[in-house]
Amino acid sequence: MLAVTDLRKSYRRPDGGMRAVVDIRAFALAAGEQRALRGESGSGKTTFLNLVAGILAPDHGAIVIEGRDLGALGEAARDRLRAETLGYIFQTFNLLQGHTLLENVELGMAFGRGVDRSRAEALLRRVGLAEHWHHFPRQLSTGQQQRAAVARALANRPRLVLADEPTGNLDRRNARESLALIREVCREDGAALLLVSHDEGILAGFENVQDFAVLNRAVAETPK
């Protein structure tokens, strides 16, 4: 499903030097596999997910998703691959404030396989937002917005779901329920799940947990 080789990403520091954020020799995720990456804030986890999603371009290396090398695709093809193959649950939600929750989910579908209102409504029901379809994000609590973001990410039946601290804004009970939903829908659709978190309570629910600091050589090389 996902294969990463010699992946590197750096940013320029205020003093003009370069700071490596991601330096990963190899990483692979099988179809249908569910894995969590453990890492503290600032360790490069979000940058890694953004590279995998094609939102950021690497300085070096290859990212191959279902046999397609992101670096070899043009912008339009990369956007199409992301819409049809990836679901991304952002830490900051990225909901469109001028659209209702139902419209947010349907707009995500529009860029992929097409709008399926019945699935959009079913997912919003499953995340406990059946009474809020026509509300705007600003009218909801932070936790409700996070659950709407989960529904949107799963709407297109993605083959790979990326989750960046997806329960960070939820209380413990809602976090467990939201995570269970994500994992259940991924299993139903045969999707792989790659989740990053620093929350040991969330990580404890995964059989396969990997330390990002071990995977990412840039973490070890960062001056303390």
C-alpha positions as CSV (number, residue, x, y, z in Angstrom):
1,M,0.0,0.0,0.0
2,L,2.6,2.5,1.1
3,A,6.4,2.4,0.6
4,V,8.8,5.2,1.5
5,T,12.5,5.3,0.6
6,D,15.2,7.7,1.6
7,L,12.7,10.4,2.4
8,R,14.1,13.8,3.5
9,K,12.6,17.2,4.2
10,S,14.5,20.2,5.6
11,Y,13.5,23.8,6.4
12,R,15.7,26.9,6.5
13,R,16.4,28.3,10.0
14,P,16.4,32.0,10.8
15,D,20.2,32.0,10.8
16,G,20.2,30.8,7.2
17,G,21.2,27.2,8.0
18,M,19.0,24.1,7.2
19,R,17.2,22.0,9.8
20,A,16.3,18.5,8.9
21,V,12.8,17.6,10.0
22,V,12.2,14.3,8.3
23,D,15.0,11.8,7.4
24,I,13.6,8.3,7.0
25,R,15.5,5.5,5.3
26,A,12.6,3.2,4.7
27,F,9.0,2.8,5.8
28,A,6.2,0.5,4.6
29,L,2.6,-0.1,5.4
30,A,0.6,-3.1,4.1
31,A,-2.9,-2.9,2.6
32,G,-5.4,-3.1,5.5
33,E,-2.7,-2.6,8.2
34,Q,-3.4,-0.4,11.1
35,R,-0.3,1.2,12.7
36,A,0.4,4.0,15.1
37,L,3.5,6.2,15.3
38,R,4.4,7.5,18.8
39,G,6.1,10.9,18.9
40,E,6.2,14.1,20.8
41,S,5.2,17.5,19.4
42,G,7.8,18.9,17.1
43,S,9.3,15.5,16.1
44,G,8.2,15.8,12.5
45,K,5.2,13.5,12.6
46,T,2.8,16.0,10.9
47,T,5.5,16.9,8.2
48,F,5.8,13.1,7.5
49,L,2.0,12.7,7.0
50,N,1.9,15.8,4.8
51,L,4.7,14.4,2.7
52,V,2.8,11.0,2.3
53,A,-0.3,12.9,1.4
54,G,1.5,14.9,-1.3
55,I,0.7,18.2,0.4
56,L,4.4,18.8,0.8
57,A,7.1,17.9,-1.7
58,P,10.2,16.1,-0.3
59,D,13.7,17.3,-0.8
60,H,14.7,13.8,-1.7
61,G,13.3,10.3,-1.8
62,A,10.3,8.3,-3.0
63,I,6.8,7.9,-1.8
64,V,4.9,5.1,-3.5
65,I,1.2,4.5,-2.9
66,E,-0.5,1.5,-4.5
67,G,2.4,1.3,-7.0
68,R,2.3,5.0,-8.0
69,D,5.2,7.2,-7.2
70,L,4.0,10.6,-6.1
71,G,7.1,12.3,-7.4
72,A,6.5,11.1,-10.9
73,L,2.9,12.5,-11.0
74,G,1.9,15.9,-12.2
75,E,-0.1,18.2,-10.0
76,A,-3.5,17.1,-11.4
77,A,-2.7,13.4,-11.2
78,R,-1.4,13.8,-7.6
79,D,-4.6,15.7,-6.6
80,R,-6.7,12.9,-8.2
81,L,-4.7,10.2,-6.3
82,R,-5.2,12.1,-3.0
83,A,-8.9,12.5,-3.6
84,E,-9.6,8.9,-4.6
85,T,-7.1,7.0,-2.4
86,L,-6.3,9.0,0.7
87,G,-8.4,10.1,3.7
88,Y,-6.7,12.7,6.0
89,I,-7.9,13.5,9.5
90,F,-6.2,16.8,10.2
91,Q,-5.3,17.9,13.7
92,T,-6.7,21.3,12.9
93,F,-9.8,20.0,11.2
94,N,-9.6,22.1,8.0
95,L,-13.4,22.3,7.8
96,L,-14.8,24.9,5.4
97,Q,-16.4,27.5,7.6
98,G,-18.9,28.7,5.0
99,H,-20.4,25.3,4.5
100,T,-22.6,23.0,6.6
101,L,-21.2,19.8,8.0
102,L,-23.1,17.8,5.3
103,E,-21.7,20.1,2.6
104,N,-18.2,19.6,4.0
105,V,-18.5,15.9,3.7
106,E,-20.1,16.0,0.3
107,L,-17.5,18.5,-1.1
108,G,-14.8,16.0,-0.1
109,M,-16.7,13.3,-2.1
110,A,-17.0,15.6,-5.1
111,F,-13.2,15.6,-5.7
112,G,-13.2,11.8,-5.5
113,R,-15.6,9.2,-6.7
114,G,-18.7,11.4,-6.6
115,V,-21.2,12.6,-4.0
116,D,-23.1,9.9,-2.1
117,R,-25.5,11.8,0.2
118,S,-26.7,8.6,1.9
119,R,-23.2,7.7,2.9
120,A,-22.4,11.2,4.1
121,E,-25.5,11.2,6.3
122,A,-24.7,7.7,7.6
123,L,-21.2,8.7,8.6
124,L,-22.4,11.9,10.3
125,R,-24.9,9.7,12.2
126,R,-22.1,7.3,13.3
127,V,-20.0,10.2,14.7
128,G,-23.0,11.5,16.7
129,L,-23.9,14.5,14.5
130,A,-27.2,13.4,13.1
131,E,-28.9,16.5,14.5
132,H,-26.2,18.9,13.2
133,W,-26.0,18.2,9.5
134,H,-27.1,21.7,8.6
135,H,-25.0,23.5,11.2
136,F,-21.9,25.4,10.3
137,P,-18.6,24.4,11.9
138,R,-18.5,27.7,13.9
139,Q,-21.8,26.7,15.6
140,L,-20.3,23.5,17.0
141,S,-17.9,22.6,19.8
142,T,-14.3,21.7,19.1
143,G,-15.0,18.1,19.7
144,Q,-18.0,18.1,17.3
145,Q,-15.9,19.7,14.6
146,Q,-13.3,17.0,15.1
147,R,-15.9,14.3,14.6
148,A,-17.1,16.0,11.5
149,A,-13.5,15.9,10.2
150,V,-13.5,12.2,10.8
151,A,-16.6,11.7,8.8
152,R,-15.3,13.8,5.9
153,A,-12.0,11.8,5.8
154,L,-13.8,8.5,5.6
155,A,-16.4,9.5,3.1
156,N,-14.7,8.4,-0.1
157,R,-13.8,4.9,1.2
158,P,-10.1,5.7,1.0
159,R,-7.5,3.0,0.6
160,L,-5.2,4.7,3.1
161,V,-6.3,6.9,6.0
162,L,-3.8,9.3,7.6
163,A,-4.7,10.5,11.1
164,D,-2.8,13.4,12.8
165,E,-3.6,13.4,16.5
166,P,-7.3,12.7,15.6
167,T,-8.6,12.6,19.1
168,G,-6.5,15.5,20.6
169,N,-9.5,17.8,21.0
170,L,-11.9,15.2,22.5
171,D,-12.5,14.1,26.0
172,R,-11.5,10.6,27.0
173,R,-14.8,8.9,26.3
174,N,-15.4,10.6,22.9
175,A,-11.8,10.0,22.0
176,R,-12.2,6.2,22.5
177,E,-15.5,6.2,20.5
178,S,-14.0,8.3,17.7
179,L,-10.9,6.1,17.4
180,A,-13.1,2.9,17.5
181,L,-15.2,4.4,14.6
182,I,-12.1,5.2,12.5
183,R,-10.7,1.7,13.0
184,E,-14.0,0.0,12.4
185,V,-14.7,1.8,9.1
186,C,-11.1,1.2,7.9
187,R,-11.6,-2.5,8.6
188,E,-15.0,-2.5,6.8
189,D,-13.5,-0.8,3.7
190,G,-10.2,-2.7,3.8
191,A,-8.3,0.6,4.2
192,A,-4.9,0.9,5.8
193,L,-4.6,3.3,8.8
194,L,-1.5,5.3,9.8
195,L,-2.1,7.3,13.0
196,V,0.3,9.6,14.8
197,S,-0.1,10.5,18.4
198,H,1.7,11.3,21.7
199,D,-1.3,10.1,23.8
200,E,-0.4,6.8,25.4
201,G,-4.1,6.1,26.1
202,I,-4.8,6.1,22.3
203,L,-1.6,4.2,21.5
204,A,-2.4,1.5,23.9
205,G,-5.3,0.4,21.7
206,F,-3.0,-0.5,18.8
207,E,-1.2,-3.8,18.4
208,N,1.4,-2.2,16.1
209,V,3.0,0.9,17.6
210,Q,6.3,2.3,16.3
211,D,8.4,5.1,17.8
212,F,8.8,7.9,15.4
213,A,12.0,9.0,17.0
214,V,13.6,5.6,16.0
215,L,12.2,5.8,12.5
216,N,13.1,9.4,11.8
217,R,16.9,10.0,11.9
218,A,16.4,13.7,11.9
219,V,15.0,13.6,15.5
220,A,18.3,12.0,16.8
221,E,20.3,14.6,14.9
222,T,18.4,17.7,16.2
223,P,20.5,19.6,18.8
224,K,19.0,19.6,22.3
